[in-house]
Amino acid sequence: MTKEIVLAERITSNPDVMLGKPVIRGTRIPVYILVEMIGAGETPEDLVDAYPELTLEDIDAAIAFEAEMQRHIDVRVL
């Protein structure tokens, strides 16, 4: 199974849900929130404890999705 298919199974975007921000499919949990929490030191297990509707695979998909999005953004740090 390719990465794109796996991400499509886990991540979705709908203008009627969270203003169209990418979320974990079947939830209103935005990908960026999960990535921010990981960046702040939370573990994937902490996130699953905090959001029981999530799986570790959802967290992995959120991180992979954000990494893929960053590949397409041209940022210059001054």
PQR file with spaces between the fields and no chain letter, atoms N, CA, C, O and H, PARSE charges and radii, in Angstrom:
ATOM       1  N    MET     1       0.855   -1.178    0.000 -0.4000 1.5000
ATOM       2  CA   MET     1       0.000    0.000    0.000 -0.0000 2.0000
ATOM       3  C    MET     1       0.902    1.242    0.000  0.5500 1.7000
ATOM       4  O    MET     1       1.857    1.315    0.773 -0.5500 1.4000
ATOM       5  N    THR     2       0.604    2.196   -0.847 -0.4000 1.5000
ATOM       6  CA   THR     2       1.440    3.393   -0.936 -0.0000 2.0000
ATOM       7  C    THR     2       1.105    4.367    0.187  0.5500 1.7000
ATOM       8  O    THR     2       0.036    4.302    0.794 -0.5500 1.4000
ATOM       9  H    THR     2      -0.172    2.137   -1.475  0.4000 1.0000
ATOM      10  N    LYS     3       2.050    5.273    0.448 -0.4000 1.5000
ATOM      11  CA   LYS     3       1.863    6.270    1.503 -0.0000 2.0000
ATOM      12  C    LYS     3       0.631    7.125    1.243  0.5500 1.7000
ATOM      13  O    LYS     3      -0.095    7.459    2.179 -0.5500 1.4000
ATOM      14  H    LYS     3       2.919    5.326   -0.045  0.4000 1.0000
ATOM      15  N    GLU     4       0.384    7.487   -0.023 -0.4000 1.5000
ATOM      16  CA   GLU     4      -0.771    8.321   -0.349 -0.0000 2.0000
ATOM      17  C    GLU     4      -2.085    7.641    0.017  0.5500 1.7000
ATOM      18  O    GLU     4      -3.005    8.283    0.522 -0.5500 1.4000
ATOM      19  H    GLU     4       0.974    7.215   -0.783  0.4000 1.0000
ATOM      20  N    ILE     5      -2.165    6.343   -0.239 -0.4000 1.5000
ATOM      21  CA   ILE     5      -3.381    5.607    0.081 -0.0000 2.0000
ATOM      22  C    ILE     5      -3.567    5.546    1.592  0.5500 1.7000
ATOM      23  O    ILE     5      -4.672    5.755    2.094 -0.5500 1.4000
ATOM      24  H    ILE     5      -1.417    5.821   -0.649  0.4000 1.0000
ATOM      25  N    VAL     6      -2.497    5.262    2.311 -0.4000 1.5000
ATOM      26  CA   VAL     6      -2.582    5.197    3.771 -0.0000 2.0000
ATOM      27  C    VAL     6      -3.019    6.549    4.328  0.5500 1.7000
ATOM      28  O    VAL     6      -3.894    6.603    5.192 -0.5500 1.4000
ATOM      29  H    VAL     6      -1.600    5.092    1.904  0.4000 1.0000
ATOM      30  N    LEU     7      -2.429    7.635    3.851 -0.4000 1.5000
ATOM      31  CA   LEU     7      -2.809    8.962    4.344 -0.0000 2.0000
ATOM      32  C    LEU     7      -4.270    9.261    4.011  0.5500 1.7000
ATOM      33  O    LEU     7      -4.981    9.830    4.839 -0.5500 1.4000
ATOM      34  H    LEU     7      -1.718    7.591    3.149  0.4000 1.0000
ATOM      35  N    ALA     8      -4.722    8.893    2.835 -0.4000 1.5000
ATOM      36  CA   ALA     8      -6.108    9.146    2.447 -0.0000 2.0000
ATOM      37  C    ALA     8      -7.086    8.370    3.320  0.5500 1.7000
ATOM      38  O    ALA     8      -8.221    8.802    3.518 -0.5500 1.4000
ATOM      39  H    ALA     8      -4.144    8.431    2.163  0.4000 1.0000
ATOM      40  N    GLU     9      -6.654    7.234    3.839 -0.4000 1.5000
ATOM      41  CA   GLU     9      -7.510    6.453    4.729 -0.0000 2.0000
ATOM      42  C    GLU     9      -7.618    7.082    6.112  0.5500 1.7000
ATOM      43  O    GLU     9      -8.595    6.845    6.823 -0.5500 1.4000
ATOM      44  H    GLU     9      -5.732    6.882    3.679  0.4000 1.0000
ATOM      45  N    ARG    10      -6.637    7.872    6.500 -0.4000 1.5000
ATOM      46  CA   ARG    10      -6.565    8.409    7.864 -0.0000 2.0000
ATOM      47  C    ARG    10      -6.831    9.905    7.960  0.5500 1.7000
ATOM      48  O    ARG    10      -7.308   10.380    8.991 -0.5500 1.4000
ATOM      49  H    ARG    10      -5.844    8.065    5.922  0.4000 1.0000
ATOM      50  N    ILE    11      -6.529   10.661    6.894 -0.4000 1.5000
ATOM      51  CA   ILE    11      -6.616   12.125    6.931 -0.0000 2.0000
ATOM      52  C    ILE    11      -7.673   12.577    5.934  0.5500 1.7000
ATOM      53  O    ILE    11      -7.759   12.054    4.824 -0.5500 1.4000
ATOM      54  H    ILE    11      -6.141   10.275    6.056  0.4000 1.0000
ATOM      55  N    THR    12      -8.467   13.545    6.338 -0.4000 1.5000
ATOM      56  CA   THR    12      -9.478   14.080    5.432 -0.0000 2.0000
ATOM      57  C    THR    12      -9.599   15.587    5.637  0.5500 1.7000
ATOM      58  O    THR    12      -9.150   16.127    6.648 -0.5500 1.4000
ATOM      59  H    THR    12      -8.397   13.970    7.240  0.4000 1.0000
ATOM      60  N    SER    13     -10.204   16.247    4.674 -0.4000 1.5000
ATOM      61  CA   SER    13     -10.445   17.684    4.760 -0.0000 2.0000
ATOM      62  C    SER    13     -11.818   17.961    4.168  0.5500 1.7000
ATOM      63  O    SER    13     -12.144   17.507    3.071 -0.5500 1.4000
ATOM      64  H    SER    13     -10.568   15.809    3.853  0.4000 1.0000
ATOM      65  N    ASN    14     -12.614   18.713    4.917 -0.4000 1.5000
ATOM      66  CA   ASN    14     -13.969   19.030    4.494 -0.0000 2.0000
ATOM      67  C    ASN    14     -14.240   20.466    4.933  0.5500 1.7000
ATOM      68  O    ASN    14     -14.058   20.782    6.108 -0.5500 1.4000
ATOM      69  H    ASN    14     -12.349   19.081    5.808  0.4000 1.0000
ATOM      70  N    PRO    15     -14.667   21.340    4.032 -0.5600 1.5000
ATOM      71  CA   PRO    15     -14.883   22.744    4.411  0.2800 2.0000
ATOM      72  C    PRO    15     -15.894   22.918    5.550  0.5500 1.7000
ATOM      73  O    PRO    15     -15.912   23.959    6.207 -0.5500 1.4000
ATOM      74  N    ASP    16     -16.725   21.916    5.782 -0.4000 1.5000
ATOM      75  CA   ASP    16     -17.714   21.995    6.861 -0.0000 2.0000
ATOM      76  C    ASP    16     -17.196   21.481    8.198  0.5500 1.7000
ATOM      77  O    ASP    16     -17.899   21.555    9.206 -0.5500 1.4000
ATOM      78  H    ASP    16     -16.711   21.071    5.247  0.4000 1.0000
ATOM      79  N    VAL    17     -15.975   20.961    8.214 -0.4000 1.5000
ATOM      80  CA   VAL    17     -15.383   20.435    9.447 -0.0000 2.0000
ATOM      81  C    VAL    17     -14.090   21.186    9.721  0.5500 1.7000
ATOM      82  O    VAL    17     -13.159   21.140    8.917 -0.5500 1.4000
ATOM      83  H    VAL    17     -15.404   20.901    7.396  0.4000 1.0000
ATOM      84  N    MET    18     -14.028   21.871   10.845 -0.4000 1.5000
ATOM      85  CA   MET    18     -12.825   22.609   11.263 -0.0000 2.0000
ATOM      86  C    MET    18     -12.309   23.545   10.171  0.5500 1.7000
ATOM      87  O    MET    18     -11.104   23.682    9.961 -0.5500 1.4000
ATOM      88  H    MET    18     -14.783   21.909   11.499  0.4000 1.0000
ATOM      89  N    LEU    19     -13.259   24.186    9.480 -0.4000 1.5000
ATOM      90  CA   LEU    19     -12.937   25.162    8.431 -0.0000 2.0000
ATOM      91  C    LEU    19     -12.067   24.571    7.313  0.5500 1.7000
ATOM      92  O    LEU    19     -11.307   25.289    6.664 -0.5500 1.4000
ATOM      93  H    LEU    19     -14.239   24.075    9.650  0.4000 1.0000
ATOM      94  N    GLY    20     -12.186   23.274    7.100 -0.4000 1.5000
ATOM      95  CA   GLY    20     -11.453   22.634    6.015 -0.0000 2.0000
ATOM      96  C    GLY    20     -10.035   22.221    6.359  0.5500 1.7000
ATOM      97  O    GLY    20      -9.321   21.702    5.501 -0.5500 1.4000
ATOM      98  H    GLY    20     -12.804   22.691    7.628  0.4000 1.0000
ATOM      99  N    LYS    21      -9.611   22.442    7.603 -0.4000 1.5000
ATOM     100  CA   LYS    21      -8.267   22.005    7.989 -0.0000 2.0000
ATOM     101  C    LYS    21      -8.215   20.477    7.969  0.5500 1.7000
ATOM     102  O    LYS    21      -9.211   19.826    8.285 -0.5500 1.4000
ATOM     103  H    LYS    21     -10.191   22.864    8.299  0.4000 1.0000
ATOM     104  N    PRO    22      -7.077   19.898    7.604 -0.5600 1.5000
ATOM     105  CA   PRO    22      -6.956   18.444    7.611  0.2800 2.0000
ATOM     106  C    PRO    22      -7.167   17.897    9.025  0.5500 1.7000
ATOM     107  O    PRO    22      -6.592   18.397    9.991 -0.5500 1.4000
ATOM     108  N    VAL    23      -7.996   16.868    9.123 -0.4000 1.5000
ATOM     109  CA   VAL    23      -8.298   16.232   10.404 -0.0000 2.0000
ATOM     110  C    VAL    23      -8.136   14.724   10.269  0.5500 1.7000
ATOM     111  O    VAL    23      -8.076   14.180    9.166 -0.5500 1.4000
ATOM     112  H    VAL    23      -8.463   16.462    8.338  0.4000 1.0000
ATOM     113  N    ILE    24      -8.068   14.066   11.418 -0.4000 1.5000
ATOM     114  CA   ILE    24      -8.092   12.611   11.418 -0.0000 2.0000
ATOM     115  C    ILE    24      -9.503   12.183   11.025  0.5500 1.7000
ATOM     116  O    ILE    24     -10.485   12.633   11.615 -0.5500 1.4000
ATOM     117  H    ILE    24      -8.117   14.508   12.314  0.4000 1.0000
ATOM     118  N    ARG    25      -9.591   11.316   10.030 -0.4000 1.5000
ATOM     119  CA   ARG    25     -10.891   10.875    9.503 -0.0000 2.0000
ATOM     120  C    ARG    25     -11.792   10.383   10.634  0.5500 1.7000
ATOM     121  O    ARG    25     -11.367    9.618   11.499 -0.5500 1.4000
ATOM     122  H    ARG    25      -8.792   10.951    9.552  0.4000 1.0000
ATOM     123  N    GLY    26     -13.044   10.841   10.607 -0.4000 1.5000
ATOM     124  CA   GLY    26     -14.023   10.432   11.602 -0.0000 2.0000
ATOM     125  C    GLY    26     -13.971   11.220   12.894  0.5500 1.7000
ATOM     126  O    GLY    26     -14.709   10.929   13.835 -0.5500 1.4000
ATOM     127  H    GLY    26     -13.389   11.462    9.904  0.4000 1.0000
ATOM     128  N    THR    27     -13.090   12.231   12.944 -0.4000 1.5000
ATOM     129  CA   THR    27     -12.973   13.075   14.141 -0.0000 2.0000
ATOM     130  C    THR    27     -12.976   14.537   13.714  0.5500 1.7000
ATOM     131  O    THR    27     -13.046   14.860   12.528 -0.5500 1.4000
ATOM     132  H    THR    27     -12.490   12.468   12.180  0.4000 1.0000
ATOM     133  N    ARG    28     -12.899   15.402   14.705 -0.4000 1.5000
ATOM     134  CA   ARG    28     -12.712   16.830   14.457 -0.0000 2.0000
ATOM     135  C    ARG    28     -11.343   17.249   14.999  0.5500 1.7000
ATOM     136  O    ARG    28     -11.141   18.410   15.352 -0.5500 1.4000
ATOM     137  H    ARG    28     -12.843   15.140   15.669  0.4000 1.0000
ATOM     138  N    ILE    29     -10.421   16.314   15.062 -0.4000 1.5000
ATOM     139  CA   ILE    29      -9.089   16.569   15.608 -0.0000 2.0000
ATOM     140  C    ILE    29      -8.159   16.958   14.466  0.5500 1.7000
ATOM     141  O    ILE    29      -7.827   16.126   13.622 -0.5500 1.4000
ATOM     142  H    ILE    29     -10.585   15.371   14.775  0.4000 1.0000
ATOM     143  N    PRO    30      -7.732   18.240   14.437 -0.5600 1.5000
ATOM     144  CA   PRO    30      -6.857   18.688   13.356  0.2800 2.0000
ATOM     145  C    PRO    30      -5.459   18.066   13.439  0.5500 1.7000
ATOM     146  O    PRO    30      -4.908   17.868   14.521 -0.5500 1.4000
ATOM     147  N    VAL    31      -4.919   17.773   12.282 -0.4000 1.5000
ATOM     148  CA   VAL    31      -3.569   17.233   12.191 -0.0000 2.0000
ATOM     149  C    VAL    31      -2.577   18.165   12.872  0.5500 1.7000
ATOM     150  O    VAL    31      -1.695   17.703   13.596 -0.5500 1.4000
ATOM     151  H    VAL    31      -5.367   17.934   11.402  0.4000 1.0000
ATOM     152  N    TYR    32      -2.709   19.479   12.649 -0.4000 1.5000
ATOM     153  CA   TYR    32      -1.709   20.401   13.191 -0.0000 2.0000
ATOM     154  C    TYR    32      -1.672   20.362   14.712  0.5500 1.7000
ATOM     155  O    TYR    32      -0.606   20.555   15.297 -0.5500 1.4000
ATOM     156  H    TYR    32      -3.425   19.854   12.061  0.4000 1.0000
ATOM     157  N    ILE    33      -2.800   20.118   15.370 -0.4000 1.5000
ATOM     158  CA   ILE    33      -2.821   20.038   16.833 -0.0000 2.0000
ATOM     159  C    ILE    33      -1.981   18.851   17.304  0.5500 1.7000
ATOM     160  O    ILE    33      -1.200   18.968   18.248 -0.5500 1.4000
ATOM     161  H    ILE    33      -3.666   19.962   14.895  0.4000 1.0000
ATOM     162  N    LEU    34      -2.148   17.728   16.645 -0.4000 1.5000
ATOM     163  CA   LEU    34      -1.385   16.542   17.024 -0.0000 2.0000
ATOM     164  C    LEU    34       0.106   16.756   16.818  0.5500 1.7000
ATOM     165  O    LEU    34       0.917   16.375   17.662 -0.5500 1.4000
ATOM     166  H    LEU    34      -2.783   17.633   15.878  0.4000 1.0000
ATOM     167  N    VAL    35       0.468   17.369   15.691 -0.4000 1.5000
ATOM     168  CA   VAL    35       1.882   17.620   15.402 -0.0000 2.0000
ATOM     169  C    VAL    35       2.456   18.622   16.399  0.5500 1.7000
ATOM     170  O    VAL    35       3.589   18.458   16.852 -0.5500 1.4000
ATOM     171  H    VAL    35      -0.191   17.679   15.005  0.4000 1.0000
ATOM     172  N    GLU    36       1.694   19.650   16.745 -0.4000 1.5000
ATOM     173  CA   GLU    36       2.152   20.607   17.756 -0.0000 2.0000
ATOM     174  C    GLU    36       2.386   19.926   19.097  0.5500 1.7000
ATOM     175  O    GLU    36       3.374   20.201   19.777 -0.5500 1.4000
ATOM     176  H    GLU    36       0.774   19.783   16.377  0.4000 1.0000
ATOM     177  N    MET    37       1.475   19.038   19.471 -0.4000 1.5000
ATOM     178  CA   MET    37       1.615   18.348   20.751 -0.0000 2.0000
ATOM     179  C    MET    37       2.842   17.434   20.771  0.5500 1.7000
ATOM     180  O    MET    37       3.542   17.351   21.780 -0.5500 1.4000
ATOM     181  H    MET    37       0.673   18.815   18.917  0.4000 1.0000
ATOM     182  N    ILE    38       3.097   16.754   19.659 -0.4000 1.5000
ATOM     183  CA   ILE    38       4.312   15.935   19.562 -0.0000 2.0000
ATOM     184  C    ILE    38       5.539   16.839   19.688  0.5500 1.7000
ATOM     185  O    ILE    38       6.496   16.500   20.384 -0.5500 1.4000
ATOM     186  H    ILE    38       2.528   16.822   18.839  0.4000 1.0000
ATOM     187  N    GLY    39       5.507   17.984   19.015 -0.4000 1.5000
ATOM     188  CA   GLY    39       6.619   18.930   19.093 -0.0000 2.0000
ATOM     189  C    GLY    39       6.832   19.488   20.489  0.5500 1.7000
ATOM     190  O    GLY    39       7.944   19.875   20.849 -0.5500 1.4000
ATOM     191  H    GLY    39       4.730   18.259   18.449  0.4000 1.0000
ATOM     192  N    ALA    40       5.768   19.529   21.271 -0.4000 1.5000
ATOM     193  CA   ALA    40       5.857   20.040   22.640 -0.0000 2.0000
ATOM     194  C    ALA    40       6.296   18.961   23.631  0.5500 1.7000
ATOM     195  O    ALA    40       6.406   19.218   24.830 -0.5500 1.4000
ATOM     196  H    ALA    40       4.865   19.215   20.979  0.4000 1.0000
ATOM     197  N    GLY    41       6.543   17.756   23.125 -0.4000 1.5000
ATOM     198  CA   GLY    41       7.065   16.712   23.993 -0.0000 2.0000
ATOM     199  C    GLY    41       6.106   15.588   24.351  0.5500 1.7000
ATOM     200  O    GLY    41       6.486   14.639   25.037 -0.5500 1.4000
ATOM     201  H    GLY    41       6.453   17.547   22.151  0.4000 1.0000
ATOM     202  N    GLU    42       4.859   15.691   23.889 -0.4000 1.5000
ATOM     203  CA   GLU    42       3.920   14.597   24.138 -0.0000 2.0000
ATOM     204  C    GLU    42       4.327   13.389   23.307  0.5500 1.7000
ATOM     205  O    GLU    42       4.880   13.538   22.218 -0.5500 1.4000
ATOM     206  H    GLU    42       4.551   16.462   23.332  0.4000 1.0000
ATOM     207  N    THR    43       4.059   12.215   23.811 -0.4000 1.5000
ATOM     208  CA   THR    43       4.338   10.997   23.050 -0.0000 2.0000
ATOM     209  C    THR    43       3.072   10.577   22.311  0.5500 1.7000
ATOM     210  O    THR    43       1.973   10.998   22.673 -0.5500 1.4000
ATOM     211  H    THR    43       3.610   12.093   24.697  0.4000 1.0000
ATOM     212  N    PRO    44       3.217    9.758   21.289 -0.5600 1.5000
ATOM     213  CA   PRO    44       2.012    9.238   20.625  0.2800 2.0000
ATOM     214  C    PRO    44       1.071    8.540   21.609  0.5500 1.7000
ATOM     215  O    PRO    44      -0.149    8.645   21.487 -0.5500 1.4000
ATOM     216  N    GLU    45       1.637    7.836   22.571 -0.4000 1.5000
ATOM     217  CA   GLU    45       0.807    7.162   23.571 -0.0000 2.0000
ATOM     218  C    GLU    45       0.035    8.171   24.420  0.5500 1.7000
ATOM     219  O    GLU    45      -1.117    7.929   24.780 -0.5500 1.4000
ATOM     220  H    GLU    45       2.628    7.750   22.670  0.4000 1.0000
ATOM     221  N    ASP    46       0.677    9.320   24.745 -0.4000 1.5000
ATOM     222  CA   ASP    46      -0.017   10.385   25.478 -0.0000 2.0000
ATOM     223  C    ASP    46      -1.228   10.879   24.682  0.5500 1.7000
ATOM     224  O    ASP    46      -2.299   11.110   25.244 -0.5500 1.4000
ATOM     225  H    ASP    46       1.613    9.517   24.453  0.4000 1.0000
ATOM     226  N    LEU    47      -1.045   11.036   23.377 -0.4000 1.5000
ATOM     227  CA   LEU    47      -2.134   11.540   22.534 -0.0000 2.0000
ATOM     228  C    LEU    47      -3.284   10.541   22.458  0.5500 1.7000
ATOM     229  O    LEU    47      -4.451   10.932   22.483 -0.5500 1.4000
ATOM     230  H    LEU    47      -0.176   10.849   22.921  0.4000 1.0000
ATOM     231  N    VAL    48      -2.962    9.266   22.364 -0.4000 1.5000
ATOM     232  CA   VAL    48      -4.014    8.247   22.327 -0.0000 2.0000
ATOM     233  C    VAL    48      -4.758    8.210   23.667  0.5500 1.7000
ATOM     234  O    VAL    48      -5.969    7.994   23.703 -0.5500 1.4000
ATOM     235  H    VAL    48      -2.014    8.948   22.343  0.4000 1.0000
ATOM     236  N    ASP    49      -4.029    8.422   24.760 -0.4000 1.5000
ATOM     237  CA   ASP    49      -4.689    8.498   26.069 -0.0000 2.0000
ATOM     238  C    ASP    49      -5.608    9.717   26.147  0.5500 1.7000
ATOM     239  O    ASP    49      -6.713    9.635   26.682 -0.5500 1.4000
ATOM     240  H    ASP    49      -3.045    8.597   24.731  0.4000 1.0000
ATOM     241  N    ALA    50      -5.145   10.845   25.611 -0.4000 1.5000
ATOM     242  CA   ALA    50      -5.927   12.083   25.658 -0.0000 2.0000
ATOM     243  C    ALA    50      -7.117   12.046   24.705  0.5500 1.7000
ATOM     244  O    ALA    50      -8.164   12.626   24.994 -0.5500 1.4000
ATOM     245  H    ALA    50      -4.247   10.912   25.176  0.4000 1.0000
ATOM     246  N    TYR    51      -6.961   11.370   23.576 -0.4000 1.5000
ATOM     247  CA   TYR    51      -8.003   11.277   22.550 -0.0000 2.0000
ATOM     248  C    TYR    51      -8.253    9.803   22.248  0.5500 1.7000
ATOM     249  O    TYR    51      -7.698    9.275   21.285 -0.5500 1.4000
ATOM     250  H    TYR    51      -6.111   10.899   23.341  0.4000 1.0000
ATOM     251  N    PRO    52      -9.077    9.127   23.051 -0.5600 1.5000
ATOM     252  CA   PRO    52      -9.260    7.674   22.883  0.2800 2.0000
ATOM     253  C    PRO    52      -9.765    7.240   21.511  0.5500 1.7000
ATOM     254  O    PRO    52      -9.639    6.070   21.148 -0.5500 1.4000
ATOM     255  N    GLU    53     -10.336    8.174   20.742 -0.4000 1.5000
ATOM     256  CA   GLU    53     -10.799    7.806   19.403 -0.0000 2.0000
ATOM     257  C    GLU    53      -9.657    7.666   18.408  0.5500 1.7000
ATOM     258  O    GLU    53      -9.867    7.206   17.286 -0.5500 1.4000
ATOM     259  H    GLU    53     -10.438    9.124   21.037  0.4000 1.0000
ATOM     260  N    LEU    54      -8.451    8.057   18.806 -0.4000 1.5000
ATOM     261  CA   LEU    54      -7.276    7.955   17.935 -0.0000 2.0000
ATOM     262  C    LEU    54      -6.553    6.633   18.140  0.5500 1.7000
ATOM     263  O    LEU    54      -6.685    5.974   19.172 -0.5500 1.4000
ATOM     264  H    LEU    54      -8.281    8.431   19.718  0.4000 1.0000
ATOM     265  N    THR    55      -5.785    6.271   17.119 -0.4000 1.5000
ATOM     266  CA   THR    55      -4.888    5.115   17.205 -0.0000 2.0000
ATOM     267  C    THR    55      -3.464    5.605   16.980  0.5500 1.7000
ATOM     268  O    THR    55      -3.249    6.721   16.509 -0.5500 1.4000
ATOM     269  H    THR    55      -5.678    6.806   16.281  0.4000 1.0000
ATOM     270  N    LEU    56      -2.510    4.772   17.315 -0.4000 1.5000
ATOM     271  CA   LEU    56      -1.116    5.123   17.037 -0.0000 2.0000
ATOM     272  C    LEU    56      -0.902    5.300   15.541  0.5500 1.7000
ATOM     273  O    LEU    56      -0.077    6.116   15.127 -0.5500 1.4000
ATOM     274  H    LEU    56      -2.686    3.865   17.698  0.4000 1.0000
ATOM     275  N    GLU    57      -1.631    4.551   14.726 -0.4000 1.5000
ATOM     276  CA   GLU    57      -1.522    4.690   13.270 -0.0000 2.0000
ATOM     277  C    GLU    57      -2.033    6.062   12.815  0.5500 1.7000
ATOM     278  O    GLU    57      -1.497    6.633   11.865 -0.5500 1.4000
ATOM     279  H    GLU    57      -2.301    3.888   15.062  0.4000 1.0000
ATOM     280  N    ASP    58      -3.055    6.592   13.479 -0.4000 1.5000
ATOM     281  CA   ASP    58      -3.536    7.938   13.169 -0.0000 2.0000
ATOM     282  C    ASP    58      -2.447    8.972   13.437  0.5500 1.7000
ATOM     283  O    ASP    58      -2.242    9.891   12.644 -0.5500 1.4000
ATOM     284  H    ASP    58      -3.490    6.128   14.250  0.4000 1.0000
ATOM     285  N    ILE    59      -1.751    8.814   14.563 -0.4000 1.5000
ATOM     286  CA   ILE    59      -0.678    9.749   14.918 -0.0000 2.0000
ATOM     287  C    ILE    59       0.440    9.659   13.883  0.5500 1.7000
ATOM     288  O    ILE    59       0.951   10.683   13.429 -0.5500 1.4000
ATOM     289  H    ILE    59      -1.917    8.068   15.207  0.4000 1.0000
ATOM     290  N    ASP    60       0.818    8.452   13.512 -0.4000 1.5000
ATOM     291  CA   ASP    60       1.843    8.274   12.477 -0.0000 2.0000
ATOM     292  C    ASP    60       1.417    8.938   11.174  0.5500 1.7000
ATOM     293  O    ASP    60       2.229    9.581   10.508 -0.5500 1.4000
ATOM     294  H    ASP    60       0.403    7.620   13.880  0.4000 1.0000
ATOM     295  N    ALA    61       0.146    8.785   10.809 -0.4000 1.5000
ATOM     296  CA   ALA    61      -0.355    9.392    9.577 -0.0000 2.0000
ATOM     297  C    ALA    61      -0.322   10.915    9.669  0.5500 1.7000
ATOM     298  O    ALA    61       0.001   11.583    8.687 -0.5500 1.4000
ATOM     299  H    ALA    61      -0.513    8.263   11.349  0.4000 1.0000
ATOM     300  N    ALA    62      -0.648   11.469   10.826 -0.4000 1.5000
ATOM     301  CA   ALA    62      -0.617   12.924   11.001 -0.0000 2.0000
ATOM     302  C    ALA    62       0.796   13.461   10.808  0.5500 1.7000
ATOM     303  O    ALA    62       0.996   14.480   10.146 -0.5500 1.4000
ATOM     304  H    ALA    62      -0.910   10.926   11.624  0.4000 1.0000
ATOM     305  N    ILE    63       1.768   12.775   11.386 -0.4000 1.5000
ATOM     306  CA   ILE    63       3.165   13.202   11.242 -0.0000 2.0000
ATOM     307  C    ILE    63       3.614   13.068    9.790  0.5500 1.7000
ATOM     308  O    ILE    63       4.259   13.972    9.259 -0.5500 1.4000
ATOM     309  H    ILE    63       1.605   11.947   11.924  0.4000 1.0000
ATOM     310  N    ALA    64       3.284   11.961    9.147 -0.4000 1.5000
ATOM     311  CA   ALA    64       3.660   11.755    7.745 -0.0000 2.0000
ATOM     312  C    ALA    64       2.987   12.788    6.844  0.5500 1.7000
ATOM     313  O    ALA    64       3.604   13.296    5.908 -0.5500 1.4000
ATOM     314  H    ALA    64       2.760   11.226    9.578  0.4000 1.0000
ATOM     315  N    PHE    65       1.721   13.097    7.129 -0.4000 1.5000
ATOM     316  CA   PHE    65       0.993   14.097    6.343 -0.0000 2.0000
ATOM     317  C    PHE    65       1.673   15.455    6.455  0.5500 1.7000
ATOM     318  O    PHE    65       1.900   16.126    5.448 -0.5500 1.4000
ATOM     319  H    PHE    65       1.220   12.685    7.890  0.4000 1.0000
ATOM     320  N    GLU    66       1.994   15.855    7.671 -0.4000 1.5000
ATOM     321  CA   GLU    66       2.627   17.165    7.867 -0.0000 2.0000
ATOM     322  C    GLU    66       4.002   17.208    7.200  0.5500 1.7000
ATOM     323  O    GLU    66       4.372   18.224    6.613 -0.5500 1.4000
ATOM     324  H    GLU    66       1.809   15.310    8.489  0.4000 1.0000
ATOM     325  N    ALA    67       4.746   16.133    7.285 -0.4000 1.5000
ATOM     326  CA   ALA    67       6.051   16.078    6.616 -0.0000 2.0000
ATOM     327  C    ALA    67       5.883   16.241    5.107  0.5500 1.7000
ATOM     328  O    ALA    67       6.654   16.951    4.462 -0.5500 1.4000
ATOM     329  H    ALA    67       4.445   15.307    7.763  0.4000 1.0000
ATOM     330  N    GLU    68       4.883   15.586    4.559 -0.4000 1.5000
ATOM     331  CA   GLU    68       4.622   15.700    3.114 -0.0000 2.0000
ATOM     332  C    GLU    68       4.232   17.133    2.754  0.5500 1.7000
ATOM     333  O    GLU    68       4.680   17.648    1.730 -0.5500 1.4000
ATOM     334  H    GLU    68       4.257   15.009    5.083  0.4000 1.0000
ATOM     335  N    MET    69       3.420   17.776    3.560 -0.4000 1.5000
ATOM     336  CA   MET    69       3.012   19.155    3.297 -0.0000 2.0000
ATOM     337  C    MET    69       4.221   20.092    3.350  0.5500 1.7000
ATOM     338  O    MET    69       4.335   21.002    2.529 -0.5500 1.4000
ATOM     339  H    MET    69       3.056   17.357    4.392  0.4000 1.0000
ATOM     340  N    GLN    70       5.106   19.878    4.295 -0.4000 1.5000
ATOM     341  CA   GLN    70       6.285   20.735    4.420 -0.0000 2.0000
ATOM     342  C    GLN    70       7.216   20.610    3.221  0.5500 1.7000
ATOM     343  O    GLN    70       7.941   21.546    2.885 -0.5500 1.4000
ATOM     344  H    GLN    70       5.013   19.139    4.962  0.4000 1.0000
ATOM     345  N    ARG    71       7.188   19.458    2.588 -0.4000 1.5000
ATOM     346  CA   ARG    71       8.008   19.251    1.390 -0.0000 2.0000
ATOM     347  C    ARG    71       7.630   20.218    0.272  0.5500 1.7000
ATOM     348  O    ARG    71       8.440   20.498   -0.612 -0.5500 1.4000
ATOM     349  H    ARG    71       6.599   18.697    2.861  0.4000 1.0000
ATOM     350  N    HIS    72       6.398   20.726    0.311 -0.4000 1.5000
ATOM     351  CA   HIS    72       5.870   21.568   -0.761 -0.0000 2.0000
ATOM     352  C    HIS    72       5.819   23.052   -0.403  0.5500 1.7000
ATOM     353  O    HIS    72       5.288   23.859   -1.167 -0.5500 1.4000
ATOM     354  H    HIS    72       5.740   20.498    1.029  0.4000 1.0000
ATOM     355  N    ILE    73       6.363   23.408    0.743 -0.4000 1.5000
ATOM     356  CA   ILE    73       6.348   24.806    1.180 -0.0000 2.0000
ATOM     357  C    ILE    73       7.756   25.355    1.099  0.5500 1.7000
ATOM     358  O    ILE    73       8.710   24.749    1.587 -0.5500 1.4000
ATOM     359  H    ILE    73       6.794   22.753    1.364  0.4000 1.0000
ATOM     360  N    ASP    74       7.868   26.518    0.469 -0.4000 1.5000
ATOM     361  CA   ASP    74       9.168   27.174    0.357 -0.0000 2.0000
ATOM     362  C    ASP    74       9.259   28.239    1.450  0.5500 1.7000
ATOM     363  O    ASP    74       8.621   29.288    1.366 -0.5500 1.4000
ATOM     364  H    ASP    74       7.093   27.010    0.073  0.4000 1.0000
ATOM     365  N    VAL    75      10.059   27.953    2.471 -0.4000 1.5000
ATOM     366  CA   VAL    75      10.190   28.872    3.606 -0.0000 2.0000
ATOM     367  C    VAL    75      11.631   29.341    3.670  0.5500 1.7000
ATOM     368  O    VAL    75      12.566   28.550    3.544 -0.5500 1.4000
ATOM     369  H    VAL    75      10.577   27.101    2.539  0.4000 1.0000
ATOM     370  N    ARG    76      11.794   30.641    3.869 -0.4000 1.5000
ATOM     371  CA   ARG    76      13.128   31.201    4.058 -0.0000 2.0000
ATOM     372  C    ARG    76      13.218   31.733    5.477  0.5500 1.7000
ATOM     373  O    ARG    76      12.465   32.625    5.868 -0.5500 1.4000
ATOM     374  H    ARG    76      11.035   31.284    3.971  0.4000 1.0000
ATOM     375  N    VAL    77      14.136   31.185    6.235 -0.4000 1.5000
ATOM     376  CA   VAL    77      14.332   31.648    7.604 -0.0000 2.0000
ATOM     377  C    VAL    77      15.436   32.702    7.593  0.5500 1.7000
ATOM     378  O    VAL    77      16.531   32.476    7.078 -0.5500 1.4000
ATOM     379  H    VAL    77      14.748   30.461    5.918  0.4000 1.0000
ATOM     380  N    LEU    78      15.125   33.835    8.163 -0.4000 1.5000
ATOM     381  CA   LEU    78      16.111   34.935    8.190 -0.0000 2.0000
ATOM     382  C    LEU    78      16.788   35.009    9.531  0.5500 1.7000
ATOM     383  O    LEU    78      17.644   35.868    9.744 -0.5500 1.4000
ATOM     384  H    LEU    78      14.235   34.019    8.581  0.4000 1.0000
